[in-house]
Amino acid sequence: MKPQVAFYRVALPALPANPQGSHAGTWQAVLALKAAKDLDKLFKNREFVAVAAGALAGGGLRYSLAAHAYSNLRFEAGLRQDGYRPGATVTLEASLFAYDVPFTGDAAVWADASPRRTPS
């Protein structure tokens, strides 16, 4: 791994003492420069100085942030219909599981149905 690259993993709940308040909602990634003493060390590294000088000459420091999220929720949906005639009854069933156990919390499911068009 390069010295300019860092990665972090967070399992949820992020704060085990506060599981309800440490996973839901909007998360923010805050990017900041290092403290002055840490920057002094970095400026002794020729490779870092060359990269930083080029970035500053180009108008700013380049960065990249990628966030990946995985969930232990599983959504299953199925469709049954009693025929193919106009007016046939269509039944849509959906299930939500958390850790392979039926989810009992708040959840909403909606479906938009439109007639299938055959090519002309």
N, C-alpha and C positions, 0 to 999 in steps of 0.2 A: 504494500500500500504506500502511496506517495505521502509525504509529510503535509501536503495541502488538502488531503482528503480525510474526512471524518464521517463516521456513521454511528447512529444510535438506534437502539431498539427499545420499545416500550411495550410491555404487556399490560393489558387492561384487566382490572382497574389499576390505574397508574399509582394511586395511593391506597394501599389495602385498608388503611384506617378510615378512608372515606370512599367506599366503592360507588356509592350513588352519585357523588359529585366529582368523580375523577375519570369519567369516560364519555359521558354524553355531552352534546353541545358542539360548539365550534372550537377547533384547536388552532393555534397560531404557531408558526415557526418564526422565532426571533433571531435574526442574524446580526452579529456585532463583531467589531474588531477586538482583538485581544487587549489585555491590560498592557500598560506602558512597559513594565518589566519583561513581559513575554515578547513584546515587539522588539525590544532591545536584543533579545536572544536571536529572534528571527532575522534581524538585519545583519547579523554576523554570518548568516548563511548566504553564500554567493548566488546559489540557484534561486532562492526566494527573492533576493534583491533584484535579480534580473527579471523575474516574472512580475514582481510588484512594480518595478520601474516602467516596464512595457505597458502594463495595465493602466497605470496612472497617466502615462503619456497619451494613451488612447481615450482618456476621458473618464476612467473609473475602474474599479476592481470588478473583474468578471466573477460570477459565481453560478452555481447550479444547485437547485434543491429539488429532490425527488422524494415524494411521500407515498408509501405503499400501505394499504390497510387490508387486513384479512379479518374475516368474521367467523364465529362459530355458529352463526345462524344459517339454516338451510331452508330454502323455500321450494316447495313442490306444488305443482299445479297440474290439473288434468281436466279434460273436456269430454263430455258424453253428449250424444244427441240421438233422438229417437227416430231419425230418418233424414232424408235429404230433400224432402219436399218443402216448398215455401211454407212457413208457419211451424216447422218442426221445433220441438222443444230442445233447447241446448242447456246443459247443466255444467257449470264451472265449479270445480272444487279446488281449494287452495289450503295448504298446511304450512305452518312455520314451526321449525324445530330449533332448539338451542341445546347443544351438546347431545343431540339425538333424542331429546325429550320434548314433547309438545310444548310450544311456547305459550305461556299463560299471561304475559304482559300485554300492554296496549299495542295494537297493530291495526293497520287498515289495509284493505286490498280493494282495488277497483279494476274494472275491465272495460275496455272500449271495444265494442263489436261493430263490425261493418260487413255488408254483404260482399262475398267474394266475387270479383269480376272476372269473367272469362275473356281471354284475348279475342279480338275481332278478326 
